[in-house]
Amino acid sequence: MNRHHLLTLLAAPLLASSAVTPALAAPAAAPQAAPPAAASCELVATGEGGDTSYTLVLEGFDPGQSVTVNGPRGSRRTLIGDEGSLQQDNARYGKYSVTLKGERIGCLTPPRQKPDRGGKQGRVQVTKVEVTTLSKSGTKVDCSKPNKAEFDGRISGTGKGDVPYFWTFASSSDPIATGKAHFDPGIQSVSLFQAVDLPPTVNGVSPSGFVTLHVPSANLTARSDQVTFTCTTP
């Protein structure tokens, strides 16, 4: 073997080794991590009575994670709390989403709730409250026994729903009966019968009294006429 051929054989492994060196020196970039599988976002209706407000609730995220919240008022960047959750009170109603690590998570949005304002119970607009005295004054009765006085209340309104009411007797503010008047579309008024026991009297004193119908949701009341019975002669 001559000297030139020997040098060629020794160089071949060195050339092969130098050909793969660049590939080993440039490792592949790590794939981007996906958001947590349990991450969720929801707009929740909150508030009591006639006021409806909304709270945006994020749960199942990594603690301290940076996210972008997109909503009706634009986008803002914020950090997830230590428990992996975030709560935004008094959020405006609308569509929301959360962007993190290049991916977007849609937020659940409930149907919009409209608050009830004064004069309404449910979806009923109360327009009038009346009471008619059914028992006739002057009716002769045995005053040594209990007697009943009868009245007819009426609540007028429009809409659909229940309207709470209660009755009081004479000057007392304590309810003697309570209930709910139910309205459906096409019903303009609901009649409410009410009978009241008048206790026995002595010394010929005539039993007498009146009732008042109260509808608190509409801030309306109606009082009946005074009914007075006549005691029969023993």
C-alpha positions as CSV (number, residue, x, y, z in Angstrom):
1,M,0.0,0.0,0.0
2,N,1.5,3.3,-1.1
3,R,1.5,6.4,1.1
4,H,-1.2,8.3,-0.9
5,H,-3.8,5.5,-0.6
6,L,-3.2,5.2,3.2
7,L,-3.9,8.9,3.7
8,T,-7.2,8.6,1.7
9,L,-8.4,5.8,4.0
10,L,-7.6,7.7,7.2
11,A,-9.5,10.9,5.9
12,A,-12.7,9.1,5.1
13,P,-13.9,8.6,8.8
14,L,-13.0,12.2,9.6
15,L,-15.1,13.5,6.7
16,A,-18.0,11.3,7.7
17,S,-17.8,12.5,11.3
18,S,-17.7,16.2,10.3
19,A,-20.8,15.8,8.1
20,V,-23.2,15.0,11.0
21,T,-21.8,17.5,13.6
22,P,-24.1,20.4,12.5
23,A,-27.2,18.3,13.0
24,L,-26.2,17.4,16.5
25,A,-25.4,21.0,17.4
26,A,-28.9,22.3,16.5
27,P,-31.5,20.4,18.7
28,A,-35.2,20.7,17.7
29,A,-37.3,23.4,19.4
30,A,-39.6,22.0,22.2
31,P,-43.3,21.9,21.3
32,Q,-45.5,24.6,22.8
33,A,-47.5,23.5,25.9
34,A,-51.3,23.3,25.5
35,P,-53.6,25.0,28.0
36,P,-54.8,22.8,31.0
37,A,-57.4,20.3,29.9
38,A,-59.7,21.4,32.8
39,A,-59.6,25.1,32.1
40,S,-63.1,26.6,31.8
41,C,-64.7,30.1,31.6
42,E,-68.3,31.1,32.3
43,L,-70.3,34.2,32.7
44,V,-72.6,33.8,35.7
45,A,-75.8,35.8,36.5
46,T,-75.7,37.1,40.1
47,G,-77.6,39.5,42.2
48,E,-80.8,39.3,44.1
49,G,-84.2,41.0,43.9
50,G,-84.8,43.3,41.0
51,D,-81.1,43.8,40.2
52,T,-79.3,41.4,37.8
53,S,-75.5,41.5,37.5
54,Y,-72.9,39.2,36.0
55,T,-69.6,37.7,37.2
56,L,-66.9,36.2,34.9
57,V,-65.5,33.0,36.4
58,L,-62.3,31.3,35.2
59,E,-61.3,27.9,36.8
60,G,-58.9,25.1,36.2
61,F,-55.9,27.2,35.0
62,D,-52.3,27.0,36.2
63,P,-51.7,29.3,39.2
64,G,-50.0,32.5,38.3
65,Q,-50.6,31.9,34.6
66,S,-50.8,35.0,32.3
67,V,-54.0,35.1,30.2
68,T,-55.8,37.6,28.0
69,V,-59.5,38.1,28.7
70,N,-61.5,39.2,25.6
71,G,-64.9,40.7,26.1
72,P,-67.4,43.4,25.1
73,R,-65.2,46.1,26.5
74,G,-62.0,44.9,24.7
75,S,-59.1,42.8,25.9
76,R,-56.9,42.9,29.0
77,R,-54.0,40.8,30.2
78,T,-54.2,39.5,33.8
79,L,-52.8,36.8,36.0
80,I,-54.6,33.7,37.3
81,G,-54.8,33.5,41.1
82,D,-53.0,31.1,43.4
83,E,-55.9,28.6,43.3
84,G,-55.9,28.4,39.5
85,S,-59.0,30.6,39.3
86,L,-60.0,34.2,38.5
87,Q,-63.3,36.1,39.2
88,Q,-64.3,39.4,37.7
89,D,-67.4,41.0,39.3
90,N,-69.8,43.4,37.7
91,A,-68.9,42.1,34.2
92,R,-70.8,43.6,31.3
93,Y,-73.1,41.1,29.6
94,G,-71.8,39.7,26.3
95,K,-69.5,37.2,24.7
96,Y,-66.2,36.4,26.4
97,S,-63.1,34.3,25.6
98,V,-59.7,33.6,27.2
99,T,-56.4,33.5,25.2
100,L,-53.4,31.7,26.5
101,K,-50.4,30.0,25.0
102,G,-51.6,30.8,21.5
103,E,-55.0,29.1,22.0
104,R,-58.5,30.5,22.7
105,I,-61.1,29.2,25.2
106,G,-64.7,30.3,24.7
107,C,-66.7,31.3,27.7
108,L,-70.3,30.0,28.4
109,T,-72.8,32.8,28.3
110,P,-76.3,32.4,29.9
111,P,-79.5,34.0,28.4
112,R,-79.8,37.6,29.4
113,Q,-82.0,38.3,32.5
114,K,-84.0,41.4,32.6
115,P,-84.6,43.0,36.1
116,D,-88.1,43.7,37.4
117,R,-88.7,47.3,38.3
118,G,-91.3,48.9,40.6
119,G,-94.9,48.0,40.3
120,K,-94.2,44.5,38.9
121,Q,-94.3,41.0,40.3
122,G,-92.8,38.6,37.8
123,R,-94.0,39.9,34.5
124,V,-97.3,41.4,35.7
125,Q,-98.0,45.1,35.7
126,V,-100.6,45.8,38.4
127,T,-102.9,48.7,37.4
128,K,-105.7,48.7,40.0
129,V,-106.8,47.2,43.4
130,E,-110.5,47.3,44.5
131,V,-112.6,45.8,47.3
132,T,-116.4,45.4,47.3
133,T,-118.5,44.8,50.4
134,L,-120.8,41.8,49.7
135,S,-122.6,41.7,53.1
136,K,-125.3,44.4,53.5
137,S,-125.2,46.7,56.5
138,G,-128.4,46.5,58.5
139,T,-128.8,42.7,58.1
140,K,-130.4,41.3,61.3
141,V,-128.3,38.7,63.0
142,D,-128.1,36.9,66.4
143,C,-125.3,39.0,68.0
144,S,-124.7,36.3,70.7
145,K,-123.2,34.1,68.0
146,P,-120.3,34.6,65.5
147,N,-121.3,36.1,62.2
148,K,-119.5,36.3,58.9
149,A,-119.0,39.4,56.8
150,E,-118.1,38.8,53.1
151,F,-116.0,40.9,50.7
152,D,-114.8,40.6,47.1
153,G,-111.3,41.9,46.2
154,R,-110.1,42.5,42.7
155,I,-106.6,43.0,41.3
156,S,-106.3,44.3,37.7
157,G,-103.2,44.1,35.6
158,T,-101.5,42.8,32.5
159,G,-98.8,40.2,31.8
160,K,-98.1,36.7,33.1
161,G,-97.0,35.7,36.6
162,D,-98.1,35.7,40.2
163,V,-98.9,38.8,42.3
164,P,-98.7,38.3,46.1
165,Y,-101.3,39.9,48.3
166,F,-102.7,39.9,51.9
167,W,-105.8,41.0,53.8
168,T,-106.0,42.9,57.1
169,F,-109.1,43.5,59.2
170,A,-110.3,46.8,60.7
171,S,-107.3,48.9,61.9
172,S,-105.0,45.9,62.5
173,S,-101.9,45.6,60.4
174,D,-101.6,41.9,61.0
175,P,-102.5,39.8,57.9
176,I,-105.6,37.6,58.3
177,A,-105.1,35.9,54.9
178,T,-102.4,35.8,52.2
179,G,-102.2,34.5,48.7
180,K,-101.0,35.0,45.1
181,A,-103.2,36.2,42.2
182,H,-102.1,34.4,39.0
183,F,-102.2,36.2,35.6
184,D,-101.9,34.8,32.1
185,P,-102.0,36.7,28.8
186,G,-105.6,37.8,28.2
187,I,-106.6,37.9,31.9
188,Q,-107.2,41.5,32.9
189,S,-108.3,41.0,36.6
190,V,-108.4,38.4,39.3
191,S,-111.3,38.2,41.8
192,L,-110.5,37.3,45.5
193,F,-113.3,36.3,47.9
194,Q,-112.7,36.9,51.6
195,A,-115.0,36.1,54.5
196,V,-114.3,37.5,58.0
197,D,-115.7,36.2,61.3
198,L,-117.3,39.0,63.4
199,P,-117.2,37.8,67.1
200,P,-120.3,37.8,69.3
201,T,-121.2,41.0,71.0
202,V,-123.0,41.9,74.3
203,N,-125.4,44.5,75.4
204,G,-126.9,44.9,72.0
205,V,-123.7,46.3,70.4
206,S,-123.9,45.7,66.7
207,P,-121.0,43.7,65.1
208,S,-119.1,45.8,62.6
209,G,-115.9,45.9,60.6
210,F,-114.0,46.4,57.3
211,V,-111.1,44.8,55.4
212,T,-108.2,46.1,53.4
213,L,-106.5,44.4,50.5
214,H,-102.8,45.0,50.1
215,V,-100.6,44.4,47.0
216,P,-97.0,45.2,48.2
217,S,-95.2,44.7,44.8
218,A,-97.3,47.6,43.3
219,N,-97.5,49.6,46.6
220,L,-101.3,49.6,46.3
221,T,-104.1,49.0,48.8
222,A,-107.9,49.1,48.7
223,R,-110.3,49.4,51.7
224,S,-113.9,48.1,51.8
225,D,-116.9,49.9,53.1
226,Q,-117.8,49.5,56.8
227,V,-120.4,46.7,57.3
228,T,-122.6,46.8,60.4
229,F,-125.1,44.2,61.3
230,T,-128.3,44.8,63.4
231,C,-128.8,42.7,66.5
232,T,-132.2,40.9,66.6
233,T,-134.4,41.5,69.6
234,P,-134.2,38.5,72.0
